Amino acid sequence: MIQTEQMRLKALHAVIALLVMIFFIGFVEGCFYVYNWFHQKKITVAGDILEKGFFQEDEALGYKPKPNMRVTAIYKENEKIIYNTVYTTDDYGRRIVPEHSENREKKFFALFFGCSYTFGEGLQDNETLPFYYSLFQPSVKPYNYGLSGYGPQQMLEHLKRENIKDEIAEQQGILIYIFIDHHINRVIGTMRSYSLWADIMPYYVLDQSNNLVRKGSFRTGRPLLNKLYWLLNRSQVVKALNLDYPRINKKHFELTARMFLESQKLFYKKFGSDKYYILFYPGSRYVQNLKPYLQKFGISYLDYSGLFNPSDPQYHIPSDVHPNSHALKLIAEKIAQDIALFDRAIQ
């Protein structure tokens, strides 16, 4: 009888403890719900970018722009217009690089890869990094393969395509990948990246021999982990504290570097050029983590991490993190100075 009573008391205490814990979690979540409600920003995307369907799903890339599009994109925060711009794509879905007044014969190509910083989110067609680069290197034809939300895996997938060389008219040139720290999150599909947009992006891992292996997309390649991410991302605490998982570690840097290495090999195979560069955008903290791998693999890089402070208002779109035309023009000029091969011609 005494043992039975003790077991009942223990069970009761366990139930009470569980209820208290549930109440506490609910209370904390409720408090943060109120906090998030008062601090939330109402984001609105207007213009015909949604009506015309600027993006389309793609099995290899996850998503890509539609070809031959011209759309307006109006981005608002709490009804305040952050930017109002036009995006135009060519026959291959690349953002166009308008010709400028000095219409010199184009002898060389420059392929630009990366995310919204390369694409030129919030900017006009003649305010992007590839456009400004063409001003400083008029004998070069730039091609903009960047797109908002992209990471290194999209460059890899582009270079794996059999017909990519057919999209480039010139025979000689360079490739530049614009790197920002958040690309590591996209490579591994962190909780926030996956939950916001990256679920259909390419999912790569390293096998036991450190070879890249694609396992479909983040959505199809790891269903159990995705369910955990979905659950955690619904937490008001996670939203308020801007928490993400997993923490970036050494193996994530190696995975990213090996994507760069494989892309370098493909670029040389397809175009016969070793003029392949990883450009670290100003403010990058991960440059020191990636440099040893790039040096080990023989990958050239442009360390612009200290060129300027990207948080300085003169270098980004007001009320937005994306670079403005002034910042991109500075970087384009710096690239032209550092890679002067087109002034000497490619031997």
N, C-alpha and C positions, 0 to 999 in steps of 0.2 A: 504493500500500500504506500509506504513512504517513498519507495523508488518510483512508483507510478506518479505520485504527486510531484516529485522532483522533476520528472520528465515533462509533466504538463507545464510546470513553471518555466522550465527551460524553453519549451516550445512557445509558450506565451511571450516570454522575453524576446525570443527570436522574431516573432511576428510583430511585436511592438517596435523592435529595432528596425525592422524592414519598413514598417509604415512610417516611422519617423524619418528614415532615409528618403523614402519616396516623397514625403511631404517636403523635406528640405530641398530636394532636387527640384520639385515642382515650384517651390517658393522662389528659389534662385532663378529658375528659368522664367518665371513670371516677372520677376524684377527686371531681368535683362530684356524681356519682351517689351516692357514699357520703355526701357532705355532706348532700345533699337527703334521703337515706333517714333519717339520724339527726335531721334537723330538721323532717321532714314532720309535719303535723298531721292527725290522723284526723278528718275531718269527716263527721258522720252527720246525716241529716234523717229524723226519725221522725214519728209521728202519722199521721193518715189523709189528709194533704195529697197524698201520692203515690198511695195506694190509690184515692182518689176521683177523682184526676186533676183537680187544681185549675186547671191551665193547659190551653189548647187553641191550636193554631196558627190564625193568621188571615192571610189574604192581604195585607191592608192594613197591619196593625200588626206582623206577625211572630208574635206570640203575645198572648194576653189571658186573663183569668180567665173561668171558666165562670159563667153566671148562677145565682143562687139556691143558692149553695154555703155550707156552714158546715163548716170543716175545722180540725183541730188541727195545729199546726206545732211540732215539737220539734227544736231545733237543738243538736247536741252537738259539742264539740271535745275529742277524746281522752277520750270518755265523760263529760265534764263538761257538764251542761246549761247552755247559754248563755241560751236562752229557751224558754218553753213557752206558746204563745198560741193564740188562735182567730181565724181570718179568716172574715168573713161578707160575701157579695156580694148585690147586689139583682138585680132583673129584668134589668138591663142589664150585669151583670158588674162593676159598680163596688163598691168596698168601702163598706159601709154607714157612715153617720154616725148613731149612736144619738141619739134625742131625749133631752134632759135635762129636769130637773124644771120649768123655766120654759117651758112649752109655748106660747109666744107665736106669734101668726099670722106666717107667713113671707111677707114682702113682696118679698124680693130673693133672688137666687141668688149663689153664689160658686163658680166652677169652679176646682178645684185640679188642676194637672197636674204631672208630674215622675216621679221614680223611687221607690225604696224609702223615701226620706226623706218623701215625700208619702204613699205608701201606708201607711207605718207598720210596716215590717218588724220583727218581734220584739215588737210591742206589741199590746195588746188593741184592740178596735174603738173603745172610749171613751178611747183614749190617743193618737190621731192628731192631726196638725196641723189638719185640717178640723174635727174634733170640738171641739178647744179654741177654735178661732176662733168656733164657734157659741155658746160660753159667753160670749164677749166681745161678740158681735153677735147677740143672740137673735132679731132680726127677719130674720136671713139663713138661707137653706137652703143648706148646703155640699154639694158633690158631689165625690167623690174619684175622679178619673180616673188617679191615679198607680199605678204598678206597678213592682216590683223589676226593675232592668235597663233600664228605659225611658230614652229620651233625647228631645230636642226633636222628632225626626221623628215620634214617636208622637202628640205633641200636634197636630202638623200634620195627620197622617192622621185623627185624630178630628174635627178641625174641617172637614175636607174631606167628611165624611159628610153626605149630604143630610138625614138624619133626626135629627141630633144635637139640634136645637132641640126636637124632639118629646119628648126625654128630660128636659126641664127644665120644671117647672110654672110657675115665676115668669117674669115678663116683663122685668125689669130686674136688672142685676147686674154682677159683675166677674169677671175671670179672673186667676189668679195662677199663675205657673210657678215652681217651686222649682228653682233651678240649683245644681249642684255642679260642680266642675272636671272631674270624670271624664266629664261629658256630652259634652265635646268629643271624647274618645276614642270615644264611642258614635256620634257624628255621622259620623265618618270610618271607623269599624270598624277600629281598630288591631289589630295582630297578636293581642294577648292578649284583647281584647274579642271579636274574631271567633272565636278558638279556644275560648273558654269558653262563650259563649252567644249572641253577637250575630249569628251567621251568617244567621239568617232575618229580621233586622231590616231596615227600609226603607233603601235605598241611594240617596242623593241626591248630585248634583254640580251645579256651576254651568257653564252653557254660556258661549260667548264674549260674550254680552250680559249675563252675571251673572244669568241667570234660573235658577231651580231646575228641575232635571230629575231625575225618578226613573228609576233603572235597575234596577228589580226589587228584589231583596234583595242583601245582601253576598255571599251564596252564589251567586246566579245572575248577578250583574252584573260580576264580575271574577274569573273562574275561574283565570287564570294566577297572579295575585297571591295568591290563596287557597292555591294549592299551595306557594308560597314560604313563606307564613305557617305552613302546616301543618308544613313541614320544619323551619323555625327554632324553632318552638314545642316541638319534640321534644328540643331541645338541653338538656342538664342545666345548662350554663353559663347559658343564657337564663333557666331557671327559678330558679336559685340567686341570680342578680343581679337578678331581677325586671325584665328588660329588655323594652322594648316598642318598636314601630315602626309608623308613622314618628314623628319628633319633631313636637310640636305647633308650627305656625307661623301666620303672619298669614292665609294663605288659609283655614285651618281655622276661625279666629275669624269671618271674613267669611261663610263658609258657614253657620255656626251662627246668626249675626245675621240672615242673610237668611231662615232658617227661622223665626226669631222674627217677622220682618217679615211674611212671608206668613201666618203664623198670626194676627197682629194684624189683617190685612186681612180674613181669613175670619171672625174673631170679630165684627168690626164688621158685616160683610155678613150674618151669620146672626142676630146678636143685637142689632144696632143700638147697641152700647155701645163707647165708647172707653176704658173702665176696664179696661185690660189692663196687667199688670205682670210684670216679670221680677224675681224675688227671689233675690239672691245669698246663699246660705247662709253662715253664719259660717265663716271660714277660707279662703274663696275667694281664690286668687291671680290667677285669670284675670279678675277683675272689671275691672282696669285695662285689659286687652286688649280687652274687649268693650264697655266704656263708650263709646268714641268712635263705634262703629258704632250703638249704641242711640241715642245723641244725634243722630247724622246721620239716622237713620231715624225719629226722633220717637217712640221707644218708651220708655215710663215704666219705671223700675226702682226697686227697694228695695235699697239697699246695706247688707246686714247682715253683711258680711264681717268686721267688727270687733266685732260684738255680744258674742261670747264666744269662748273657745278651745275648739273642738270636741274637742280631744284631752284636755281636762280631764275626769277621771273622773266629775265630777258632771253631765256633759252627754251621755254616751253609755252604751249598754248595756255592762255589764262584759264584758271579753274580746271585744268586738265594736265595729266602727266606727260602727254606726248610732246615731242620736240616741235618747235616752230620752225619756220623757214630760215630764220637767222642761224639757229643752231646747225641745221643741216647744210647750209651753205658754208659755214666754217669747216665742218667735217669734210665736205667735198673738196674744198681747197687744200686741206691738209693731206687728203689722199693723193691728190694730183701732185703735191710736192714730194710726198714720200715714195710714190710709185711713179717714177718719171720715165718708165720704159717706153712710153709712147712718144716722148720727145726724141729719144734716141732711135726709135723704131725697134721692133723685135727682131733680133738676129736669128 
